[in-house]
Each structure stands twice: as structure tokens, then as C-alpha cells.
Amino acid sequence: MQGKKIDKSEKEASNLPDISIVVPLLNEEKSLSELAEQVQNAITNAGYSYELLFVDDGSRDNSWNIVEELSSKESRIHGIRLRRNYGKSDALQAGFDEVKGRYVVTMDADLQDDPNEIPDMIQQLENGADLVSGWKKKRHDPITKTIPSRFFNTVTRWVTGIKLHDFNCGLKAYKREVVDNIYLYGEMHRYVPLLAKWNGFDKIEEKVVKHHPRKFGKTKFGISRFLNGFLDLVTLLFINRYIQRPMHFFGLFGVLFLVVGVLINLYLAYLKIFLGEPLANRPLLFLGLLLVMVGVQFFSIGFLGELLNRGEVKKQKPNIAEKTDL
């Protein structure tokens, strides 16, 4: 009996790992070997195949040499070295561009995330979730980090409408198509759930995960990260709502300023024409003229935005979830 012929694409697909684990790192030389061992024990014991992808984000210690050594000893470990320190979002994106697994997991390199949580998170994905975000319910961090983090999460939860307790947890699991449809830069790694939701992946779940005290090195946390994070949130909200219709934003303010300015000028014209009152010494006259000019400028910016966006709209295609036979 003739067997089924397997083409090259099927052979390649059969060799793909179940899970791709992306670990961005910066000066974490002491933790990498132990992390690789923890990942191997956790994933193989659960019966999954995996690849471990270290992304060196411009480390100045011996981190990259250790990654090369680990990769030479274990074929499932790979490394990417960035030429300089770009930031966590860019490091994650560099990893996302290379992953091969059906599921993608991100985690930090400082041994505070527990790889033993990964199999349960993958199970949630297999049960229908698009994204599973870790929640460090009990944190082993200084109060200077936990208090700002709680405030940040509260504001982000309120603004985005996504009911997660810990947007900034590094331990997350995704279906492959989620990372294929998002792009990270700046501090956008904090808002992966929001980016996923906007791309139609709205089955977002949460899992309480263990959080270990930092064993080596020092935290890369700085208060400026939260400020940058809030600015990126504003950018994301603006882009999502108005990138294809800039006139709806700028035109709204333009019309508002124009209407108020015209009403002020009509009132002053009435005073001059019918009551004969002088206007040269009235600050209200300058305010009315200023509002009219600002309104025209806002309206013009919106119009120019529409013209610039005209050629880009055709390139922006919707994300198709499924197809029947066409």
C-alpha cells in the first residue's frame, strides 16, 4: 500500500516547536544558565517541545558569551544580539520576528518569573484564550516599585476597559497569530493586551503567578518608565481612534474654536454698529480673532491629515479571522 506523500512544508511544520519562549535581557549574566535549566525542566516535564530565544538588548557584561555557550550545547536555545540598548519593546519585537512555535511565551531573565507557570498558561490558550497575562499578586519588590505599579495598572485598567491587575507582568502567553499581528516599540510592551484587543483578539485571560525575589543583579526600574508608559498609552489611544480619520479629532476642535470666535466677533460687531462702543481697548476682540485663527489652523491640519492618509488607507487591511471555501 502506498503511503501518504508528505511535502516539504508539512515536514517543516512537524518540526516546529509547540512553544517559543522569548526572554529579553540586559546584563543578566548570572541568571541565564539557571533560567535555561528551569525552562527545560518545566516544559519537558509537561510534554511540550520548545525553543528558548534570548534577546540580548545591548548588555555590557558577559551575557552574550553565556548565550552563545548555551546555544552551542543545546539546539533548542537560540540568541539574538542587538547592537545597542533599544528597550524591552524592541527586544521583544526582535524575538517575535523570529519565533516558530504555535504558542509564544514572554518572560524576564532575572529569575523572578517562574517557568513552572507556563504549562498552565498554555492550557488556557488551548482552551480558547488568545492571550494569558500573569498577575504577580504577591510581589517581592520594593515599595518604590509596587506603589507606582498599582497606580499605573489602575489607570490603565480604567482607560482601556481591560480587566487585568498587572499589565506590566513580563510573564505572558500568546497564540502565535497574536504576536504576528502586533508591532512593539517604545514602551508598548506594557500594552500588548490592548494591542491584541484592537486586532480582534479579545479573549484575554489572567493567571495568578508566583513571583520570586531577585536573586542576581539589580532592577532596571525607573520612575521615568511609568511617565513614558503613560505617554505611549495616550499615543496608542489617539492612533487607534483617529489614525484613519484625523479630521474627526482636529476638525472637532477647529469647529469649536471657530464657533466661539465667530460668536465673540458678532457680539463685538453688534456693540460697535448699534451701540457705538469702541473696540480697540477690548481684550475680547483679540480673543475672538485668536480663536478664529486657531480654529482655521486646526481645521487645516485635519484636512492635511486626511490628504496624507488617503494613500495609506488602501494599505490598511482588516485582520481576517477565518474563511470558508471561496
Beta strands, then each sheet from edge to edge (+ up, - down):
strand 1: 19-25
strand 2: 50-56
strand 3: 77-81
strand 4: 103-106
strand 5: 131-135
strand 6: 172-175
strand 7: 204-208
sheet 1: 3+ 2+ 1+ 4+ 6- 5+ 7+
end
